[in-house]
Amino acid sequence: MPVSALLDSLARDWPTETLTLGDLAAALGQRGFGVLIVIFALPNLLPFYLPGLSTVAGLPMMLVAAQLAAGRPRPALPGFVARRRLSRDALRQVTARAMPWMLRVERMVRPRPSALTSRNGERLVGLWVLLLGLVVILPTPLTNGPPALACLIMAMGVMENDTVTITAGAVLGLLAAALSLTLLVTLGWALLAGVNHLIGSP
């Protein structure tokens, strides 16, 4: 089942009005790694910037990626994350806003296995998502979306055993990280120059 259809089904058919992230992870089993990375990446693809949102969504994504990199059979969220409740309506709204992105990716995805889709390959993907998560949580606008999209693409590639999609996401992540760090350094230099100007330093 495609990720977009799976998330839509979860939001529509979950037996209670709210669900915890722990219940969701348990229900998804091995596929939970990819789905949870997608869910935590989605808020950073919304067409507006909310201060702190990247950290709130990025840290749990990094926890899931770290477990994938460690070779765990299924994700196990820490208690403070697992107890977080999410309403079906909220999941539906976030999914609906991100649906165009997911559908674009799903048009490319099909099973294309290789060493990159093996268990060791998945561990490498988890490590790269973990590193990109450090970029996602940077508290600056315009730097969160591209690496989050790269993580989403790689996660969907992992779920479908698609080497091409994983590779495309990894390359996008490299470019996104370079762009985000360049913007951050530029902002840092501009801030430093402004401070030096204010205090009259040469």
C-alpha positions as CSV (number, residue, x, y, z in Angstrom):
1,M,0.0,0.0,0.0
2,P,1.4,3.5,-0.9
3,V,2.4,5.7,2.0
4,S,-0.2,8.3,1.1
5,A,-3.0,5.6,1.1
6,L,-1.7,4.1,4.4
7,L,-1.7,7.5,6.2
8,D,-5.1,8.3,4.8
9,S,-6.4,4.9,6.0
10,L,-4.9,5.4,9.5
11,A,-6.6,8.8,9.9
12,R,-9.9,7.5,8.6
13,D,-10.1,4.0,10.2
14,W,-8.3,4.3,13.5
15,P,-10.8,3.1,16.1
16,T,-10.5,6.0,18.5
17,E,-10.6,9.8,18.0
18,T,-7.0,10.1,19.1
19,L,-3.9,7.9,18.8
20,T,-0.6,7.9,20.5
21,L,2.6,7.7,18.6
22,G,3.5,4.6,20.6
23,D,0.3,2.8,19.4
24,L,1.0,3.9,15.9
25,A,4.6,2.6,16.0
26,A,3.4,-0.8,17.4
27,A,0.7,-1.2,14.8
28,L,3.1,-0.5,11.9
29,G,5.9,-2.9,13.0
30,Q,9.0,-3.0,10.7
31,R,7.3,-0.6,8.3
32,G,7.0,1.9,11.2
33,F,10.5,3.3,10.6
34,G,9.6,4.7,7.2
35,V,6.1,5.8,8.1
36,L,7.2,7.6,11.3
37,I,10.0,9.4,9.4
38,V,7.5,10.5,6.9
39,I,5.1,11.7,9.6
40,F,7.8,13.7,11.4
41,A,9.1,15.1,8.2
42,L,5.7,16.3,7.0
43,P,5.3,19.4,9.4
44,N,8.5,20.9,7.9
45,L,6.9,20.8,4.4
46,L,4.0,23.0,5.4
47,P,3.9,26.3,3.4
48,F,4.6,28.5,6.5
49,Y,7.2,28.8,9.2
50,L,6.3,28.2,12.9
51,P,9.2,28.8,15.4
52,G,10.0,25.6,17.2
53,L,8.1,23.3,14.9
54,S,11.2,22.0,13.3
55,T,12.7,20.9,16.6
56,V,9.4,19.4,17.9
57,A,9.1,17.3,14.8
58,G,12.8,16.9,14.0
59,L,14.0,15.3,17.3
60,P,11.6,12.4,17.2
61,M,12.6,11.8,13.5
62,M,16.2,11.6,14.6
63,L,15.3,9.1,17.4
64,V,13.6,6.9,14.8
65,A,16.5,7.3,12.4
66,A,19.0,6.4,15.1
67,Q,17.2,3.1,15.8
68,L,17.1,2.3,12.1
69,A,20.8,3.0,11.9
70,A,21.3,0.7,14.9
71,G,19.6,-2.1,13.1
72,R,16.6,-2.5,15.5
73,P,13.8,-4.7,14.1
74,R,11.1,-2.1,14.8
75,P,10.9,1.4,16.2
76,A,10.5,1.8,20.0
77,L,9.8,5.4,20.9
78,P,10.8,6.7,24.4
79,G,7.9,7.2,26.8
80,F,7.7,11.0,26.5
81,V,7.3,10.7,22.7
82,A,5.2,7.5,22.7
83,R,2.6,9.1,24.9
84,R,2.1,12.1,22.6
85,R,-1.4,12.0,21.4
86,L,-2.5,13.0,17.9
87,S,-6.0,13.4,16.8
88,R,-7.2,11.7,13.6
89,D,-8.3,15.1,12.3
90,A,-4.8,16.5,12.8
91,L,-3.2,13.6,11.1
92,R,-5.7,14.0,8.2
93,Q,-5.0,17.7,7.9
94,V,-1.3,17.3,7.9
95,T,-1.5,14.4,5.4
96,A,-3.8,16.4,3.1
97,R,-1.4,19.4,3.0
98,A,1.5,17.1,2.3
99,M,-0.3,14.8,-0.1
100,P,0.9,16.6,-3.3
101,W,4.6,16.0,-2.2
102,M,3.9,12.3,-1.4
103,L,2.0,11.7,-4.7
104,R,4.9,13.2,-6.7
105,V,7.4,10.9,-4.9
106,E,5.1,7.9,-5.3
107,R,5.0,8.3,-9.0
108,M,8.7,7.5,-9.1
109,V,8.7,4.7,-6.5
110,R,8.7,1.0,-7.4
111,P,10.7,-2.0,-6.1
112,R,14.3,-1.8,-7.3
113,P,16.4,-3.8,-4.8
114,S,20.1,-3.6,-4.3
115,A,22.6,-3.6,-1.5
116,L,21.2,-0.2,-0.6
117,T,17.9,-1.8,0.3
118,S,19.4,-4.6,2.4
119,R,19.5,-4.4,6.2
120,N,23.0,-2.8,6.1
121,G,21.9,-0.4,3.4
122,E,18.9,0.6,5.5
123,R,21.3,1.3,8.4
124,L,23.2,3.7,6.2
125,V,20.0,5.4,5.3
126,G,19.1,5.7,9.0
127,L,22.5,7.3,9.7
128,W,22.0,9.8,6.8
129,V,18.5,10.7,8.0
130,L,19.9,11.2,11.5
131,L,22.6,13.6,10.2
132,L,20.0,15.5,8.1
133,G,17.9,15.8,11.2
134,L,20.5,18.0,12.7
135,V,19.9,20.4,9.8
136,V,16.2,20.1,10.0
137,I,16.1,21.2,13.7
138,L,18.1,24.4,13.0
139,P,16.0,27.2,14.3
140,T,16.1,29.3,11.1
141,P,13.5,29.7,8.4
142,L,14.0,28.3,4.9
143,T,16.5,25.7,6.0
144,N,14.1,23.0,7.3
145,G,12.0,22.0,4.3
146,P,14.6,20.7,1.8
147,P,16.3,18.3,4.2
148,A,13.0,17.2,5.6
149,L,11.8,16.4,2.0
150,A,15.0,14.4,1.4
151,C,14.3,12.4,4.5
152,L,10.7,11.8,3.4
153,I,11.9,10.6,-0.1
154,M,14.5,8.2,1.4
155,A,11.9,6.8,3.9
156,M,9.5,6.1,1.1
157,G,12.3,4.4,-0.9
158,V,13.2,2.2,2.1
159,M,9.6,1.1,2.5
160,E,9.3,0.1,-1.2
161,N,12.9,-1.3,-1.6
162,D,13.6,1.3,-4.2
163,T,17.3,2.0,-4.7
164,V,16.7,4.9,-7.2
165,T,14.4,6.7,-4.8
166,I,16.7,6.3,-1.9
167,T,19.6,7.6,-4.0
168,A,17.6,10.6,-5.2
169,G,16.7,11.4,-1.6
170,A,20.3,11.1,-0.4
171,V,21.6,13.4,-3.2
172,L,18.8,15.9,-2.5
173,G,19.8,15.7,1.2
174,L,23.4,16.5,0.4
175,L,22.4,19.5,-1.7
176,A,19.8,20.6,1.0
177,A,22.4,20.3,3.8
178,A,24.9,22.4,1.7
179,L,22.3,25.1,1.0
180,S,21.1,25.2,4.6
181,L,24.6,25.4,6.1
182,T,25.5,28.1,3.5
183,L,22.4,30.2,4.5
184,L,23.3,29.7,8.2
185,V,26.9,30.8,7.7
186,T,25.7,33.8,5.7
187,L,23.3,34.8,8.4
188,G,26.0,34.4,11.0
189,W,28.4,36.6,9.1
190,A,25.7,39.2,8.6
191,L,24.8,39.2,12.3
192,L,28.5,39.4,13.2
193,A,29.0,42.3,10.8
194,G,26.0,44.1,12.3
195,V,27.3,43.7,15.8
196,N,30.7,45.0,14.8
197,H,29.1,48.0,13.2
198,L,27.1,48.8,16.2
199,I,30.0,48.6,18.6
200,G,32.3,50.5,16.2
201,S,34.8,47.7,15.6
202,P,37.0,48.0,12.5
